[in-house]
Amino acid sequence: MRKSVKCGNVIIGGGAPVSIQSMTNVDSHDEEALVKQIEALTHEGCEIVRIAVPDWEAVDVFGRVKKRVDVPLVADIHFDYRLAIGAIEAGADKIRINPGNIGSKDRVEAVVKAAKQRNIPIRIGVNSGSLEKDIVEKNGGVTAEGLAESAIRNVELIESMGYDNLVVSLKSSDVMMNYFAHKLVAERTEHPIHIGITEAGTLKRGKVKSAIGIGALLLDGIGDTMRVSLTADPVEEVRYAKDILQAIGLRSQKVNLVSCPTCGRTKIALEKLAEEVDRRLEEENVPDNLKIAVMGCVVNGPGEAREADFGVAGGVGKGVIFAKGEVIKTVSEDEIVDELIKTIKGQVTSI
């Protein structure tokens, strides 16, 4: 089991649930915009929020925002070590630095000293665009081995300063490189690991890369906190992070809806039916952990969805409502959704 650190009231590592992070993308000098966006993120389920801190005005704003929100805040610092110290003094729950661009060893040590005084974690952030020149030259370019080497080098640097309240992060936009780099680091350190695919892209493309890249790591047991990086409203990052964790089984979901992909046997407008069932299940506040199936064939549907708690299988102008693979009733096509909801409500007493 990995070590654990505490970011505000959120435990990272040590067997704690994988926490969801995002990053604000409004002006870091606009206090009201930051507070509004942070509230939107936390309402959606974000548990840690990171804010870019590029200058001293942003440090002052960070401190004011910190007093107005409840979620743990991470200060994202590049180049100027003094900004990291200022953000720590302003109340940051964690700081993110890349020791390679902070400067000399004594500057990194000054940041470590400030973090140590308040016992807040340092996230060591390494990415494919900022690898040390000697590592790039040695490996003939950016590689998984190089990313891992840079991360471990920087971990050991801060450990040598007598501090181990650390989170390790190394990210690439190359899904395969990202995967193997994390595998290497996971074998070489016990510090908690922050995972994600950097610069994953637009909502459409970024979701695919993130699902593969983050999902593969989580299935390997790697990852203690995560961010889905999308060129989109950061609220979408949180929504999709939850989707990934739910799909893997690391978070409970309001309802687990399964539906068949249709085939030549389908005699009902299954896509429309599945969407309508999905909408109604959300509106009706169905309890966690129910599995609902929407199938297109009355011949094979109930059997194929035998593990579902409830479901429907469509036929020609009709559908059958079933529970645990057993048919309960047959209804007309226009009654399917209402009858399914009625059946669930009648049999699940907690609704």
N, C-alpha and C positions, 0 to 999 in steps of 0.2 A: 504494500500500500504506500502511496506517495505521502510526502509531508503535507501538512495543511498550513494555510495562511488565512488571515482574516482581513477582508476588505470591508471596512465598516461593519455591518451586521451579517455579511455573507461569508461563509466558509468556502474556500477554494482548495480542493484536494482533500486528502485524508478520508476518502470514501464519501464525501458530501455529494449531493446531486450536482450534475453539471449545470453551472449557472449560465444565464444568457446575458450577453453584453451587446451594447451598440455604442455609436459615437454620434454626437451632435454634428450637424452640418450647417447650422446657421452661424452668423457672425459671432465670433467669440468675444466681441466687445459689446454685444447687445444682450443685456441682462434679461429683459422681458422675453425676448425671443428664445433664449436658452431655457428659461424656466418653463415656458409654454411647451417647448419641444420635449424637455425632460419629463414633464407631466404626461404628455402623450405617450412617450416610450414606456413609462412605468405602468400606465393604465393598460397597455397592451401586454405587459408581463416582463419587461426588461428589468433585470436585477442589479446591473452595474452599468453606469454611463460614463463614457470617456469624453473629455473636452480638450480640444487643441488649445495650447497656451503658447502663442507665438511671441508675446511681448509683455511688458509690465502692466499695460492697461488691462490685458487679458487676465493677468494674475489678480488684479484688484476685482475684476468682474467675477472671476472664479470664486473668490472668497465670499462675495455677496450672494452669489447663486447657492453656494454650499449651505448658507444659513436658511435658505428658503425651500429646500427640497429634502426629502427623506432618504432617497436612494444613494448608495455609495458613489462617490465621484472620483474618477481617475484623471489626473493631469497628464496630458500627452506633451512631452518636451523633446525638442531637438536642438542641438548645437550649443545653447547657452545654459550652462550648469546653474547659473544664478537664478534663472527662471524656475528650475526644478526646486531649488531651496525655497524660493518665494512661494511656490504653489504648496509645498509641504507646510509652510508657516500659515498659509491661508486656509488650511484644513483639509487638504487632499487625503482621501482614504487609501490611495495608492498612486504611485507615479509610474509612468512608462517612459523609459529612456533606452536609447541605443548607445551603450558606452563608447562604441567606436566613433560616434560623431559628437560626443560631449567634450572631448579634448584630452588633455594630459591626465595622467593617473591621479595627480593631486586634486584635480577638478572632480573626477569621479568620486574620489574619497570624500570630498566635501559634501557631495550629494548623499552618499551613504551615511555619513555622520548625522546629517539632518534627519534622514529616514529612521535611523537607529534611535534617535532621541524621542521620536514619537511612535516608534515600533510599527511603522506602516510598511507594507510590502512594496518592493520594487519589481516591476515587470521589465524583464530584459527583452527588448524587442529587436529581433534580427529579421531582415527580409532580403529578398534576392536583389533588390536594387541598391543595397548599401553594405555589401560585403567588403571586408578589408581587402586592400589591393594584394597583399601577399598571399591571401587564401585564394583569390581569383586566379592569380598567376600560377600558383602551385597546381591548381586543378584544371588549368586551361579553360577557365570560364566559371560560370555559376553552376554548381552541382549540389546534389543532396548532401554529399559528404562535406562540401564547403559550408553549407548552411549549418549543418550539425556542428562542425568544428568551430565556427564563429560563435554559436550559442554557448557551447561548453567553455570556450575560452573566456567569454565574458562572465559566465557564471563563476568560474574559478577565480577571476579577477576580484569580484565582489566578495566571494567567500574568503579570499586572502586578506580582506579588510575586516574580517571578523563579523560578517553579516550573512545570514542565510534565510532571511525572510523574503524569499524570491518566488517569482512566477516566470517561467520560461516561455518565450514565444518566438517562433521562427516560421515565416510564411513565404510562400511563392505563389505566383499566379499559374504556375504549371502544376496541375493536379498530381501527376505521378511523382515529380520531384518533391513536391510538398509531402506526399505520403511517406516516401522513403527517408526524407530528412527527419521527420517526426519519429519514425521507427528507430533511427540511429540515436536520437537524443533520448528517447524513452528508455533505452538500454543503458545510458550513461549517466543519468541523473535521477534523483528521487524527488526533485522539486516538482510542484504542480505545473501542468502545461496548459497554456492558452492556445486553442486551435482555431483554424479558419483558413480560407483561401483568399489571399490578398488580391485586390483589383479583379474580383471575379467577373465584373461586367454588369451589363444591364439586367433588369429584373428577369427577363426571359433566359438569357444566357447564364447569368450569375447563379440562378437557382439550380441549374443543372450541375454546374461545376461544384457548387457548395454541397449539394446533396451527395455527390460522389466523393468529393475530397473529405468533407467532415464526417459523412456517414461511415466511410471506410475506417477512419481513425477510431471513431467511437465503437465500432464493432470489434476492433482490435483491443479495446479497453484503454485507448489513449485519448486524453482530453478531460480536463477538470473544469474548464470554463471555455466559452466559445463566442465568436462573433461571425455572423454571416455578413460579408462585405458586398454590398450592392450599390450600383449607381442608381439610387432611388431614394425615396423617403425612408429614413432609417426605421420608421415603424414597420415597414415591410421586412426589414432584416429580422426584427423580433418575431414577427408572425411566422416567418419561414424557419427560424431557429426552433421555434416550438413545434412546427410541423416535422422537422427532422428528428427531434428528440422523441416525439410521440410515435413516429413511424418505427423507430428502433425499439420502442418500449421503455425508454428512460423517463418518460413523462406520461401520466395518465391523460386521456383525451376525453372530451365531452361525450363523444360517441365515435366508435370505430365503424365507419361506413365502408362496406365493400360492395363492389358492383362488377358484373361481368363485362367484358369488352365487346359483347354482341357477336353474332355470327349469322349465317344464313337461316338458322332456325328462329331467329328473333322475329316475333310478329307484333311487337308493341314498340311505341316510341320510348325506348329505354333511356336514352340520354336525357330527355325531358323529364321522365319519371324519376330518375336518380337525382337530378338537380332539385326537383320539387321535394323529394323525401329529405334530402340534405337540408334544405331550407327549413322545412317544418320541424325536423328534429332539433335544430338549433333554437327555433322559436318556442318550442314546447319544453325547453329546459330538461332534456333527457339526462338521467344520471350518468356519472362517469362509468366507464368500463363496459357499457353495453355494446355488443357487436350486432350491427344491423346489415342485412344483405339485400341488395336489389338485383335480381337475376332476370334474364330475358327469356328463359325457357321453362315452361311448366313441367317438362319431362325430366330434365336433369337439374334444374335450379335448386329445389329444396335439398337434394342429396349433395350437390356440390357445396352448398352453404350450410352443411349440417352443424358446424361449430358456431354458427350465428345464434344469438339469443332470439332474434325475430327477423323476419324477412318477407319479401314478396317475390313471386315469380310470375312474369307476364305471359299471357297467351293471346289468342285471337279474340280481341274485345273483352278480355277478362284477365283476372289475376288470382293467384292463390296466396293467402296469408299463411305463413308457417312459423313455428317455433321449434328450435332444435331439430330442424329437418322434418318435423311432422306437420302435415297440412291441417290447419284449423278451420278455414272457411274459403269459399270461392266467391269472389265479388266481381262486379262489372268494372270495366277499365276506369270509368270516371269516379269510382268509389275507392280505388286502391289506397291512395294516400291517407284519406280520412280513416278508413278501416284499419290500416296499419297502426296509425297513431292511437286510435281507440283501443286496439288490442294491447299495445304496449302499456297504455295507462291502466288498463284493466288488470294487467298481470304484474306490474311493477309497483308495489305499494308505496315506494319512497317518492314517487312523482307527486 
